[in-house]
């Protein structure tokens, strides 16, 4: 009798008052197959170079020859690229400008920008009304639709304002000119996407993040 009562005690919570079984998944999240998947976050470091000394700059949007300015790179670990971080400085009043990062495919040792693979949300600096409000400031550009990148493939990430160039109002990407990182070099491209200059490798301050 005690065993029967104990069994009924265990079974009673599984029955609704109308006699319908209550689904186990609603009662216990640890039932097999019912645990919710953990959401991915943009937190995996796919590529990073963080020099302590930053003595040179890459100007972005000062002239058409640097309409696009950024970094060429390869990954040693595949991943879904979701953001890029640079240290930036500003010259002049850029408060009315917005800047966007693009991830590109490229061919011929990064001589051309071929196809846009991902586009970041726009970033602004409403307080940047005078020089150096951004002064080697870490700025992150987030790709709302991450791109699944492979190893051993050349990619380019550029920054641009998408507006007319201005010799008095532009931003700069900070880097160290005395060191170099293989497959982490700067490049500049005209508004037509053709290369206007590049360096095989440079110590640009930046981090490419992936989903995990």
C-alpha positions as CSV (number, residue, x, y, z in Angstrom):
1,X,0.0,0.0,0.0
2,X,2.8,2.4,0.9
3,X,4.5,1.7,-2.5
4,X,1.2,2.3,-4.3
5,X,0.6,5.6,-2.6
6,X,4.2,6.7,-3.3
7,X,3.7,5.9,-7.0
8,X,0.5,7.9,-7.2
9,X,2.4,10.7,-5.5
10,X,5.0,10.7,-8.2
11,X,2.4,10.5,-11.0
12,X,0.0,13.1,-9.8
13,X,2.0,16.1,-10.9
14,X,2.1,14.7,-14.4
15,X,-1.7,14.8,-14.7
16,X,-3.8,17.9,-15.3
17,X,-7.1,18.1,-13.4
18,X,-8.9,17.1,-16.6
19,X,-6.9,14.0,-16.9
20,X,-4.6,15.2,-19.7
21,X,-0.8,14.5,-19.3
22,X,1.3,17.6,-18.6
23,X,4.3,17.7,-21.0
24,X,7.6,16.9,-19.4
25,X,9.3,19.6,-21.4
26,X,7.3,22.3,-19.7
27,X,8.1,21.0,-16.3
28,X,11.7,20.2,-16.5
29,X,14.1,22.0,-18.9
30,X,16.7,19.3,-18.5
31,X,14.6,16.6,-20.2
32,X,16.6,15.4,-23.2
33,X,16.1,17.5,-26.3
34,X,14.4,20.4,-24.4
35,X,17.4,22.4,-23.2
36,X,17.5,25.7,-25.1
37,X,20.6,26.3,-27.3
38,X,23.0,29.0,-26.0
39,X,22.9,32.0,-28.3
40,X,26.2,32.8,-30.2
41,X,28.1,36.0,-29.3
42,X,30.5,38.1,-31.2
43,X,33.5,37.2,-28.9
44,X,35.9,34.9,-30.7
45,X,39.2,36.5,-31.7
46,X,40.0,35.4,-35.3
47,X,42.9,37.9,-35.9
48,X,44.5,40.5,-33.7
49,X,47.5,42.8,-33.6
50,X,47.7,45.3,-30.7
51,X,51.0,47.2,-30.8
52,X,51.8,49.4,-27.8
53,X,53.4,52.1,-29.9
54,X,51.4,53.8,-32.7
55,X,53.5,56.2,-34.7
56,X,51.9,56.3,-38.1
57,X,48.4,56.7,-39.6
58,X,46.3,55.6,-42.6
59,X,44.1,58.5,-43.7
60,X,40.6,57.6,-44.7
61,X,38.7,59.8,-47.2
62,X,41.2,62.6,-47.4
63,X,41.6,62.1,-51.2
64,X,40.1,59.7,-53.7
65,X,43.2,57.6,-53.6
66,X,42.2,56.7,-50.0
67,X,38.5,56.6,-50.4
68,X,38.7,53.1,-49.0
69,X,41.4,52.4,-46.5
70,X,42.0,49.3,-44.5
71,X,43.7,46.0,-43.9
72,X,44.4,42.9,-46.0
73,X,44.5,39.6,-44.1
74,X,44.2,35.9,-44.0
75,X,42.8,33.8,-41.2
76,X,44.5,30.7,-39.6
77,X,41.2,29.7,-38.0
78,X,37.9,29.8,-40.0
79,X,35.0,31.6,-38.4
80,X,32.0,33.9,-38.9
81,X,33.4,37.4,-39.0
82,X,31.1,39.7,-37.0
83,X,33.1,42.8,-36.2
84,X,36.4,44.6,-36.6
85,X,38.0,47.0,-34.2
86,X,40.6,49.7,-35.0
87,X,42.2,52.6,-33.2
88,X,41.1,55.8,-34.9
89,X,41.9,59.5,-34.7
90,X,40.1,62.3,-36.4
91,X,41.2,65.5,-38.2
92,X,38.8,68.3,-38.4
93,X,35.0,68.3,-37.8
94,X,33.7,64.8,-38.8
95,X,30.5,65.1,-36.6
96,X,28.3,65.1,-39.7
97,X,30.0,62.1,-41.2
98,X,29.3,58.4,-40.7
99,X,31.8,55.6,-41.3
100,X,31.2,52.0,-42.5
101,X,33.4,48.9,-42.6
102,X,33.1,46.6,-45.6
103,X,34.5,43.0,-45.8
104,X,35.7,42.3,-49.4
105,X,36.9,39.4,-51.5
106,X,40.0,40.3,-53.4
107,X,42.4,38.8,-56.0
108,X,45.9,39.5,-57.2
109,X,47.6,40.0,-53.9
110,X,44.8,42.4,-52.7
111,X,45.2,44.7,-55.7
112,X,41.4,45.1,-56.3
113,X,38.3,45.2,-54.2
114,X,36.1,42.6,-55.9
115,X,32.8,41.9,-54.0
116,X,31.4,43.1,-50.8
117,X,30.9,40.1,-48.5
118,X,29.5,42.0,-45.4
119,X,28.7,45.6,-44.5
120,X,28.8,47.0,-41.0
121,X,26.4,49.3,-39.2
122,X,27.4,52.9,-39.6
123,X,29.5,54.6,-36.8
124,X,29.4,58.3,-36.1
125,X,31.1,60.6,-33.7
126,X,28.7,63.6,-33.0
127,X,31.3,65.1,-30.6
128,X,34.1,65.1,-33.1
129,X,33.9,68.8,-34.0
130,X,37.6,69.5,-33.5
131,X,40.9,67.7,-34.0
132,X,41.7,64.5,-32.0
133,X,38.4,63.9,-30.2
134,X,39.0,60.5,-31.4
135,X,42.7,60.1,-30.4
136,X,43.9,56.6,-30.9
137,X,40.4,55.6,-29.8
138,X,39.2,52.0,-30.0
139,X,36.2,52.0,-32.4
140,X,34.2,48.8,-33.2
141,X,32.3,48.2,-36.5
142,X,29.8,45.4,-36.2
143,X,28.6,43.3,-39.2
144,X,24.9,42.6,-38.5
145,X,25.1,39.6,-40.9
146,X,28.3,37.7,-40.0
147,X,30.3,36.3,-42.9
148,X,31.7,32.7,-42.8
149,X,35.3,33.2,-43.7
150,X,37.8,30.4,-44.6
151,X,41.5,29.9,-43.9
152,X,44.1,30.6,-46.5
153,X,42.0,33.1,-48.4
154,X,42.8,36.8,-48.9
155,X,40.2,39.2,-47.5
156,X,40.1,43.0,-47.1
157,X,38.3,45.1,-44.5
158,X,38.0,48.8,-45.4
159,X,36.6,51.9,-43.8
160,X,34.9,54.6,-45.8
161,X,32.6,57.5,-45.2
162,X,30.9,56.9,-48.5
163,X,30.8,60.6,-49.1
164,X,32.9,63.1,-51.0
165,X,36.5,63.2,-49.9
166,X,37.7,66.2,-47.9
167,X,41.3,67.2,-47.3
168,X,40.4,68.9,-44.0
169,X,37.9,66.5,-42.5
170,X,38.8,62.8,-42.3
171,X,39.7,59.9,-40.0
172,X,43.0,58.0,-39.5
173,X,43.7,54.3,-38.7
174,X,46.6,54.1,-36.3
175,X,49.5,51.7,-36.7
176,X,53.1,51.0,-35.8
177,X,55.4,51.4,-38.8
178,X,58.4,49.7,-37.3
179,X,56.9,46.2,-37.2
180,X,55.2,43.9,-39.6
181,X,52.7,41.0,-39.4
182,X,52.5,38.5,-42.2
183,X,49.1,38.7,-43.9
184,X,48.1,41.8,-42.0
185,X,49.0,44.7,-44.3
186,X,47.4,48.0,-45.2
187,X,46.0,49.0,-48.5
188,X,44.2,52.0,-50.0
189,X,41.7,52.0,-52.9
190,X,40.0,54.7,-55.0
191,X,36.3,55.1,-55.1
192,X,36.3,52.8,-58.2
193,X,37.8,50.0,-56.1
194,X,41.2,50.0,-57.7
195,X,44.3,49.8,-55.6
196,X,46.2,53.1,-55.1
197,X,48.9,51.8,-52.8
198,X,49.6,49.0,-50.3
199,X,52.1,47.5,-48.0
200,X,52.8,43.8,-47.8
201,X,52.6,43.8,-44.0
202,X,52.2,46.4,-41.3
203,X,51.6,46.5,-37.6
204,X,48.1,47.9,-37.7
205,X,46.2,48.1,-34.4
206,X,43.1,46.0,-35.0
207,X,41.1,42.9,-34.1
208,X,38.7,40.8,-36.2
209,X,36.1,39.1,-34.1
210,X,34.0,36.0,-34.9
211,X,30.9,34.3,-33.6
212,X,31.1,31.6,-30.9
